[in-house]
Amino acid sequence: MDMVRVLITGGGAPGIVGTLYSLKNNYDGRKIYTVCVDAQNDVVGKYLCDKFYRVPYPEEPSFMLRIIEICTKENIDVILPQVTRELPVLSKNIELLHKHGVEITISSHNSILVANNKYELMKTACKLGLPCPKFKLVSTWDELLDAAYELGYPQKPVVVKPPVSNGMRGLRIIDPGRNWKKAFYIEKPNGLYIKLSWLYDILGDKFDKLIVMEYLPGSEYTVDVLAYKGKIHVIIPRKRLEVKMGITFKGIVEKNIQIIKQASKLSNNLNLEFAHGFQFKLDSTGAPKILECNPRIQGTMVISTLAGANIIYDSIKLALGEKIKEYSDSDIKWNLKFLRYWGGIKVDNTIEHIIPM
């Protein structure tokens, strides 16, 4: 089988090691030549991939020119995006990439715009009749207060977050019942919880649009999905047992039928393709409700690879028009547990990957 030359964006993304593991350990035993790019120069992927290039930020006009230049120089077959903020630009230029003989594992531009927007995503879930949290879009302090009180504040915590963000950026829980002195002494600072008065000090009277949403107290799930041309190939939910900085540090693959059905409906309705995923959280009754969508490779999608479904490598094969492995329920190692730990790379005259995962 021919070698494939892959360009991976987000060489400094938390999931880069898992993505490379999935490509290296593909079920075809195929050689994958990896080129990674990032807007920062000294990133982990620089030392793990076959080649590395620095690129502009996606908002800069020269971003696509640089991507095309690298693809041409390295004879790239497929691009694997890993960075949320790059997706609108890359999806808008799918035809340009095709003209240069490059495939990309990304959904259509319109699908990306809806999937990347938490507000539009939750509206879509509601229209489909799926369980979704109570939420409201606000842009002034008075609107935020009204929405918070409608959702039960101060008897209940409420959540605020930007419609478009990732990795917990801008996410805050306003919890009037929180013991701040106890948290000061026994918890590591994470910036997730906040007082209402502190939030006003940050935002002021007017601000960019925010979602005010009911707080969901139950377990959180990330769902890995592989789809192409209207067909769902596999859906793997995984419960997030421990999360740090928005990244799963401990998780378990769980066959949650409710979540699988909801993820399938959302994926089909949004016309999402290749590797993508969703996040759900359980409400006080145990019902899963949608939080967000990641229309790209997710940071800990390697769990699905370890569980028997190499969604990342499958995306490459689908982009190249190749047949992929068809998964049955028995192929998935349900209840597989994953624990992440810190690793490192020594960089001097030689490069040594001290801890591989």
The 8 nearest C-alpha neighbors of each residue, nearest first, counted from 0:
[[1, 29, 2, 27, 30, 28, 3, 31],
 [2, 0, 3, 29, 30, 31, 4, 27],
 [1, 3, 30, 31, 29, 0, 4, 32],
 [4, 2, 31, 32, 5, 76, 1, 30],
 [3, 5, 32, 75, 76, 31, 33, 2],
 [6, 4, 77, 33, 75, 78, 76, 32],
 [5, 7, 34, 78, 35, 33, 79, 77],
 [8, 6, 35, 79, 78, 80, 34, 5],
 [9, 7, 36, 80, 81, 35, 10, 37],
 [8, 10, 12, 37, 11, 81, 82, 36],
 [11, 9, 44, 37, 35, 36, 12, 8],
 [10, 12, 42, 9, 43, 44, 13, 37],
 [11, 13, 9, 14, 15, 10, 81, 82],
 [14, 12, 15, 298, 11, 16, 246, 299],
 [13, 15, 298, 17, 12, 16, 299, 18],
 [14, 16, 18, 17, 12, 13, 10, 19],
 [17, 15, 19, 18, 14, 20, 356, 13],
 [18, 16, 301, 20, 14, 19, 15, 21],
 [17, 19, 15, 21, 20, 16, 14, 22],
 [18, 20, 22, 16, 21, 17, 23, 15],
 [19, 21, 17, 23, 18, 22, 24, 16],
 [22, 20, 18, 24, 19, 23, 25, 17],
 [23, 21, 19, 25, 20, 24, 312, 18],
 [22, 24, 20, 21, 25, 19, 31, 30],
 [25, 23, 21, 22, 20, 26, 28, 29],
 [24, 26, 22, 27, 28, 23, 21, 312],
 [25, 27, 28, 24, 29, 309, 312, 324],
 [28, 26, 29, 25, 0, 24, 30, 312],
 [29, 27, 26, 25, 30, 24, 23, 0],
 [30, 28, 27, 31, 2, 0, 25, 1],
 [29, 31, 2, 32, 3, 28, 23, 1],
 [30, 32, 3, 2, 4, 33, 29, 22],
 [33, 31, 4, 5, 3, 49, 30, 34],
 [34, 32, 5, 49, 48, 6, 4, 31],
 [35, 33, 50, 6, 51, 49, 48, 5],
 [36, 34, 7, 51, 10, 6, 8, 48],
 [35, 37, 52, 8, 10, 53, 51, 9],
 [36, 38, 9, 10, 53, 39, 54, 8],
 [37, 39, 54, 55, 53, 56, 40, 36],
 [40, 38, 37, 41, 53, 42, 11, 54],
 [39, 41, 53, 42, 38, 37, 45, 52],
 [40, 42, 39, 45, 43, 11, 44, 46],
 [43, 41, 11, 44, 45, 40, 10, 39],
 [44, 42, 45, 11, 46, 10, 47, 41],
 [45, 43, 10, 47, 46, 42, 48, 11],
 [44, 46, 51, 43, 42, 47, 48, 10],
 [47, 45, 44, 43, 48, 350, 42, 49],
 [48, 46, 44, 45, 43, 49, 16, 352],
 [49, 47, 33, 50, 44, 34, 46, 45],
 [48, 50, 33, 34, 32, 47, 51, 46],
 [51, 49, 34, 48, 35, 33, 45, 52],
 [50, 52, 35, 45, 34, 36, 48, 53],
 [53, 51, 36, 54, 35, 37, 50, 34],
 [52, 54, 37, 36, 38, 40, 39, 51],
 [53, 55, 38, 37, 36, 52, 65, 62],
 [56, 54, 62, 38, 57, 59, 61, 53],
 [55, 57, 58, 59, 38, 62, 54, 85],
 [58, 56, 62, 85, 59, 55, 88, 84],
 [59, 57, 56, 60, 62, 88, 85, 55],
 [58, 60, 57, 61, 62, 56, 55, 63],
 [61, 59, 62, 58, 63, 57, 64, 55],
 [60, 62, 64, 59, 63, 65, 55, 57],
 [63, 61, 55, 65, 57, 64, 60, 59],
 [64, 62, 66, 65, 61, 67, 60, 89],
 [65, 63, 61, 67, 66, 62, 68, 60],
 [64, 66, 68, 62, 63, 67, 61, 69],
 [65, 67, 63, 69, 68, 64, 70, 62],
 [68, 66, 70, 64, 65, 69, 71, 63],
 [67, 69, 65, 71, 66, 70, 64, 72],
 [70, 68, 72, 66, 71, 67, 73, 65],
 [69, 71, 75, 67, 73, 68, 72, 74],
 [72, 70, 74, 68, 69, 73, 67, 75],
 [71, 73, 69, 70, 74, 68, 75, 67],
 [72, 74, 70, 75, 71, 69, 4, 34],
 [75, 73, 71, 70, 72, 76, 4, 69],
 [76, 74, 70, 4, 73, 5, 77, 101],
 [75, 77, 101, 4, 5, 102, 3, 74],
 [78, 76, 102, 5, 103, 101, 75, 6],
 [77, 79, 103, 6, 5, 7, 80, 102],
 [78, 80, 7, 104, 6, 103, 8, 81],
 [81, 79, 8, 82, 7, 78, 295, 296],
 [80, 82, 9, 8, 296, 295, 79, 83],
 [83, 81, 85, 9, 84, 80, 8, 86],
 [84, 82, 85, 86, 81, 165, 295, 293],
 [83, 85, 86, 82, 87, 57, 88, 164],
 [86, 84, 57, 83, 82, 88, 87, 89],
 [85, 87, 89, 88, 83, 84, 90, 82],
 [88, 86, 90, 89, 85, 91, 108, 111],
 [89, 87, 91, 86, 90, 85, 92, 57],
 [88, 90, 86, 92, 91, 87, 85, 93],
 [91, 89, 108, 87, 92, 93, 88, 86],
 [90, 92, 88, 89, 108, 93, 87, 107],
 [91, 93, 95, 89, 90, 94, 96, 88],
 [94, 92, 96, 90, 95, 91, 97, 89],
 [95, 93, 97, 96, 92, 98, 91, 99],
 [94, 96, 98, 92, 97, 93, 99, 91],
 [97, 95, 101, 99, 93, 94, 98, 92],
 [96, 98, 100, 94, 101, 99, 95, 102],
 [99, 97, 95, 96, 100, 94, 101, 93],
 [100, 98, 96, 97, 101, 95, 71, 67],
 [99, 101, 97, 98, 96, 102, 76, 75],
 [100, 102, 97, 96, 76, 99, 77, 75],
 [103, 101, 77, 97, 318, 76, 78, 96],
 [104, 102, 78, 77, 105, 79, 318, 101],
 [105, 103, 79, 273, 318, 314, 78, 315],
 [104, 106, 103, 273, 272, 90, 107, 295],
 [105, 107, 272, 271, 110, 111, 108, 90],
 [108, 106, 110, 109, 90, 111, 105, 271],
 [107, 109, 90, 111, 91, 110, 87, 112],
 [110, 108, 112, 111, 107, 113, 106, 90],
 [109, 111, 107, 108, 113, 112, 269, 114],
 [110, 112, 114, 108, 109, 113, 115, 107],
 [111, 113, 109, 115, 110, 114, 108, 116],
 [114, 112, 116, 110, 111, 115, 119, 120],
 [113, 115, 111, 116, 292, 112, 120, 110],
 [116, 114, 112, 113, 111, 163, 292, 117],
 [115, 117, 163, 162, 113, 119, 114, 118],
 [118, 116, 162, 120, 291, 119, 121, 115],
 [117, 119, 121, 120, 162, 116, 122, 210],
 [120, 118, 122, 116, 121, 117, 113, 123],
 [121, 119, 117, 123, 118, 122, 114, 116],
 [120, 122, 124, 123, 118, 119, 117, 125],
 [123, 121, 119, 125, 120, 124, 118, 126],
 [122, 124, 120, 126, 121, 125, 119, 127],
 [125, 123, 121, 127, 129, 122, 126, 120],
 [124, 126, 128, 122, 127, 123, 129, 131],
 [127, 125, 123, 128, 124, 122, 129, 121],
 [128, 126, 124, 125, 129, 123, 264, 265],
 [127, 129, 125, 126, 124, 130, 131, 123],
 [128, 130, 124, 127, 125, 131, 261, 126],
 [131, 129, 288, 128, 125, 132, 287, 124],
 [132, 130, 288, 289, 125, 129, 121, 124],
 [131, 133, 213, 134, 288, 212, 130, 289],
 [132, 134, 213, 212, 131, 135, 150, 211],
 [135, 133, 212, 211, 132, 213, 210, 136],
 [134, 136, 211, 210, 137, 212, 146, 133],
 [135, 137, 210, 209, 211, 208, 134, 138],
 [138, 136, 209, 208, 142, 143, 139, 210],
 [137, 139, 208, 206, 207, 205, 209, 142],
 [140, 138, 205, 142, 141, 204, 137, 206],
 [139, 141, 204, 143, 142, 144, 205, 203],
 [142, 140, 144, 143, 139, 145, 204, 146],
 [143, 141, 145, 139, 140, 144, 137, 146],
 [142, 144, 140, 146, 141, 145, 137, 147],
 [143, 145, 147, 141, 146, 142, 140, 148],
 [146, 144, 142, 148, 143, 147, 149, 141],
 [147, 145, 149, 143, 144, 148, 142, 150],
 [146, 148, 144, 150, 149, 152, 145, 143],
 [147, 149, 152, 151, 150, 145, 146, 144],
 [150, 148, 146, 147, 151, 145, 152, 144],
 [151, 149, 147, 148, 213, 152, 146, 157],
 [152, 150, 148, 155, 149, 154, 153, 147],
 [153, 151, 148, 155, 154, 147, 150, 156],
 [152, 154, 155, 175, 151, 156, 148, 174],
 [153, 155, 152, 151, 156, 175, 176, 174],
 [154, 156, 152, 151, 153, 157, 174, 150],
 [157, 155, 174, 173, 214, 152, 175, 172],
 [158, 156, 214, 213, 173, 172, 212, 147],
 [157, 159, 172, 212, 214, 211, 171, 213],
 [160, 158, 211, 171, 210, 170, 212, 209],
 [159, 161, 170, 210, 169, 209, 171, 162],
 [162, 160, 209, 163, 210, 169, 164, 208],
 [161, 163, 117, 116, 118, 209, 210, 160],
 [164, 162, 116, 161, 115, 117, 165, 118],
 [165, 163, 168, 161, 162, 166, 169, 167],
 [166, 164, 167, 168, 83, 163, 245, 293],
 [165, 167, 245, 168, 244, 164, 246, 170],
 [168, 166, 170, 165, 245, 169, 244, 164],
 [169, 167, 166, 170, 165, 164, 160, 161],
 [168, 170, 160, 161, 167, 171, 164, 159],
 [171, 169, 160, 167, 168, 159, 191, 172],
 [172, 170, 191, 159, 192, 158, 193, 173],
 [171, 173, 158, 192, 157, 174, 193, 191],
 [174, 172, 193, 157, 156, 194, 192, 195],
 [173, 175, 156, 176, 177, 172, 194, 192],
 [176, 174, 177, 153, 173, 156, 194, 154],
 [177, 175, 174, 178, 156, 154, 155, 153],
 [176, 178, 175, 174, 179, 182, 192, 181],
 [179, 177, 181, 180, 182, 176, 175, 183],
 [178, 180, 182, 181, 177, 183, 184, 176],
 [181, 179, 183, 182, 178, 184, 185, 177],
 [180, 182, 183, 184, 179, 178, 185, 186],
 [183, 181, 179, 186, 180, 185, 184, 178],
 [184, 182, 180, 181, 185, 179, 186, 188],
 [183, 185, 181, 182, 186, 180, 187, 179],
 [184, 186, 182, 183, 181, 187, 180, 188],
 [187, 185, 182, 183, 184, 188, 181, 189],
 [186, 188, 189, 185, 183, 182, 184, 190],
 [189, 187, 190, 186, 183, 182, 191, 185],
 [188, 190, 191, 187, 244, 192, 243, 186],
 [189, 191, 192, 188, 193, 171, 170, 172],
 [192, 190, 171, 189, 172, 170, 193, 167],
 [193, 191, 172, 171, 190, 173, 174, 194],
 [192, 194, 173, 172, 171, 195, 197, 191],
 [195, 193, 197, 196, 173, 198, 174, 175],
 [194, 196, 198, 197, 173, 199, 193, 175],
 [197, 195, 199, 198, 194, 200, 193, 201],
 [198, 196, 200, 194, 199, 195, 201, 193],
 [197, 199, 195, 201, 196, 200, 202, 194],
 [198, 200, 202, 203, 196, 201, 197, 195],
 [199, 201, 197, 198, 202, 203, 196, 195],
 [202, 200, 198, 199, 203, 197, 196, 206],
 [201, 203, 199, 200, 206, 198, 204, 205],
 [202, 204, 199, 205, 200, 201, 140, 206],
 [205, 203, 140, 139, 202, 206, 199, 141],
 [206, 204, 139, 203, 138, 140, 202, 207],
 [207, 205, 138, 202, 139, 208, 204, 203],
 [206, 208, 138, 209, 205, 161, 137, 139],
 [207, 209, 138, 137, 206, 136, 161, 210],
 [210, 208, 161, 137, 160, 136, 162, 138],
 [209, 211, 136, 160, 159, 135, 161, 212],
 [212, 210, 159, 135, 134, 158, 136, 209],
 [213, 211, 134, 158, 133, 157, 210, 159],
 [212, 214, 157, 133, 150, 158, 132, 215],
 [213, 215, 157, 158, 156, 216, 212, 155],
 [214, 216, 282, 217, 281, 213, 280, 283],
 [217, 215, 282, 283, 214, 281, 218, 280],
 [218, 216, 281, 282, 215, 280, 283, 219],
 [217, 219, 281, 280, 220, 216, 238, 239],
 [220, 218, 280, 239, 279, 238, 281, 217],
 [221, 219, 238, 279, 239, 237, 278, 280],
 [220, 222, 278, 237, 277, 236, 238, 279],
 [221, 223, 236, 277, 276, 235, 237, 278],
 [222, 224, 276, 235, 234, 275, 236, 300],
 [225, 223, 234, 275, 276, 274, 233, 222],
 [224, 226, 274, 273, 233, 232, 310, 231],
 [227, 225, 231, 272, 273, 230, 232, 224],
 [226, 228, 272, 230, 229, 273, 231, 225],
 [229, 227, 230, 272, 226, 270, 271, 231],
 [228, 230, 227, 267, 231, 270, 226, 272],
 [229, 231, 227, 226, 228, 232, 267, 225],
 [230, 232, 226, 233, 225, 229, 227, 263],
 [233, 231, 225, 226, 230, 325, 326, 234],
 [232, 234, 225, 231, 224, 235, 326, 226],
 [235, 233, 224, 223, 259, 236, 225, 222],
 [234, 236, 223, 222, 237, 224, 233, 303],
 [237, 235, 222, 253, 221, 252, 223, 254],
 [238, 236, 252, 251, 253, 221, 220, 222],
 [237, 239, 220, 251, 250, 240, 219, 252],
 [240, 238, 250, 220, 219, 241, 247, 249],
 [239, 241, 250, 249, 238, 242, 251, 247],
 [240, 242, 249, 248, 239, 247, 243, 250],
 [241, 243, 247, 246, 248, 245, 239, 244],
 [242, 244, 246, 245, 248, 247, 241, 189],
 [245, 243, 246, 242, 166, 167, 189, 247],
 [244, 246, 166, 243, 167, 242, 247, 165],
 [247, 245, 243, 242, 244, 248, 298, 166],
 [248, 246, 242, 249, 239, 241, 250, 243],
 [249, 247, 339, 241, 242, 338, 246, 243],
 [250, 248, 338, 241, 240, 337, 247, 339],
 [249, 251, 239, 240, 337, 238, 336, 237],
 [250, 252, 336, 237, 238, 335, 334, 253],
 [253, 251, 237, 334, 335, 333, 236, 238],
 [252, 254, 237, 334, 255, 236, 333, 251],
 [255, 253, 256, 333, 236, 252, 235, 259],
 [254, 256, 258, 257, 253, 259, 236, 237],
 [255, 257, 259, 258, 254, 260, 261, 236],
 [258, 256, 260, 259, 255, 261, 287, 286],
 [257, 259, 261, 260, 256, 255, 262, 287],
 [258, 260, 256, 262, 257, 261, 263, 255],
 [261, 259, 263, 257, 258, 262, 256, 264],
 [262, 260, 258, 264, 263, 259, 265, 257],
 [261, 263, 265, 259, 264, 260, 266, 258],
 [262, 264, 260, 266, 261, 265, 259, 267],
 [265, 263, 261, 267, 262, 266, 268, 260],
 [264, 266, 268, 262, 267, 263, 269, 261],
 [265, 267, 263, 269, 271, 264, 268, 262],
 [268, 266, 270, 264, 265, 269, 263, 229],
 [269, 267, 265, 270, 266, 264, 271, 123],
 [268, 270, 266, 271, 267, 110, 265, 114],
 [271, 269, 267, 268, 266, 110, 272, 229],
 [270, 272, 266, 106, 269, 110, 267, 226],
 [271, 273, 227, 226, 106, 105, 270, 274],
 [272, 274, 314, 226, 225, 104, 227, 275],
 [275, 273, 225, 296, 295, 224, 314, 310],
 [276, 274, 294, 295, 224, 296, 293, 223],
 [275, 277, 223, 293, 222, 224, 292, 294],
 [278, 276, 292, 222, 291, 221, 293, 279],
 [277, 279, 221, 291, 290, 220, 289, 222],
 [278, 280, 289, 220, 290, 288, 219, 287],
 [281, 279, 219, 287, 288, 218, 220, 217],
 [280, 282, 287, 217, 285, 286, 218, 288],
 [281, 283, 215, 285, 217, 284, 286, 216],
 [282, 284, 285, 216, 217, 281, 215, 286],
 [285, 283, 282, 286, 281, 217, 287, 216],
 [284, 286, 281, 282, 283, 287, 217, 218],
 [285, 287, 281, 282, 284, 288, 283, 130],
 [288, 286, 281, 280, 279, 285, 282, 258],
 [287, 289, 131, 279, 130, 280, 281, 132],
 [288, 290, 279, 131, 291, 278, 280, 121],
 [291, 289, 279, 278, 288, 280, 117, 292],
 [292, 290, 278, 117, 277, 289, 293, 120],
 [291, 293, 277, 114, 276, 294, 278, 115],
 [292, 294, 276, 295, 275, 277, 297, 115],
 [295, 293, 275, 292, 276, 114, 111, 115],
 [296, 294, 275, 293, 274, 81, 297, 80],
 [295, 297, 274, 81, 275, 298, 300, 80],
 [298, 296, 300, 299, 295, 293, 276, 275],
 [297, 299, 14, 300, 13, 296, 246, 12],
 [298, 300, 301, 297, 14, 302, 247, 17],
 [301, 299, 302, 297, 303, 298, 223, 296],
 [300, 302, 304, 17, 299, 303, 305, 21],
 [303, 301, 305, 300, 304, 306, 299, 337],
 [302, 304, 306, 301, 305, 308, 300, 307],
 [305, 303, 309, 308, 301, 307, 302, 306],
 [304, 306, 302, 303, 307, 301, 308, 309],
 [307, 305, 332, 303, 304, 331, 302, 308],
 [306, 308, 331, 304, 305, 330, 303, 332],
 [309, 307, 304, 303, 310, 306, 331, 305],
 [310, 308, 304, 311, 312, 313, 303, 307],
 [309, 311, 313, 312, 308, 225, 274, 314],
 [310, 312, 314, 313, 309, 274, 21, 18],
 [311, 313, 315, 314, 310, 309, 22, 25],
 [312, 314, 310, 316, 315, 311, 323, 309],
 [315, 313, 273, 317, 311, 312, 316, 274],
 [316, 314, 318, 312, 313, 317, 319, 77],
 [315, 317, 321, 313, 319, 318, 314, 320],
 [316, 318, 320, 314, 319, 315, 321, 313],
 [317, 319, 315, 316, 320, 102, 314, 104],
 [320, 318, 316, 317, 321, 315, 102, 77],
 [319, 321, 317, 318, 316, 322, 315, 323],
 [322, 320, 316, 317, 319, 323, 318, 315],
 [323, 321, 320, 316, 317, 324, 313, 325],
 [322, 324, 313, 325, 321, 316, 317, 314],
 [323, 325, 326, 322, 313, 308, 26, 232],
 [326, 324, 323, 327, 232, 233, 322, 330],
 [327, 325, 330, 324, 233, 328, 232, 308],
 [326, 328, 330, 329, 325, 331, 233, 232],
 [327, 329, 330, 331, 326, 332, 333, 233],
 [328, 330, 327, 331, 332, 326, 333, 307],
 [331, 329, 327, 328, 307, 326, 332, 308],
 [332, 330, 307, 329, 306, 333, 328, 308],
 [333, 331, 306, 335, 307, 334, 330, 329],
 [332, 334, 252, 335, 331, 253, 254, 306],
 [335, 333, 252, 253, 251, 336, 332, 254],
 [334, 336, 252, 333, 251, 332, 306, 337],
 [337, 335, 251, 250, 334, 252, 338, 249],
 [336, 338, 250, 249, 251, 339, 302, 335],
 [339, 337, 249, 248, 340, 250, 336, 247],
 [340, 338, 248, 249, 337, 341, 356, 247],
 [341, 339, 342, 338, 248, 356, 354, 249],
 [340, 342, 343, 339, 356, 354, 355, 248],
 [343, 341, 354, 356, 340, 355, 353, 344],
 [344, 342, 353, 354, 352, 345, 341, 355],
 [343, 345, 352, 353, 351, 346, 350, 342],
 [344, 346, 351, 350, 352, 347, 343, 353],
 [345, 347, 350, 349, 344, 348, 351, 46],
 [348, 346, 349, 350, 345, 351, 344, 46],
 [349, 347, 346, 350, 345, 351, 46, 344],
 [350, 348, 347, 346, 351, 345, 352, 46],
 [349, 351, 346, 345, 347, 352, 348, 344],
 [350, 352, 345, 344, 353, 349, 346, 46],
 [351, 353, 344, 354, 355, 343, 345, 350],
 [354, 352, 344, 343, 351, 355, 345, 342],
 [353, 355, 342, 352, 343, 356, 344, 341],
 [356, 354, 352, 353, 342, 343, 16, 344],
 [355, 354, 342, 16, 340, 339, 341, 17]]
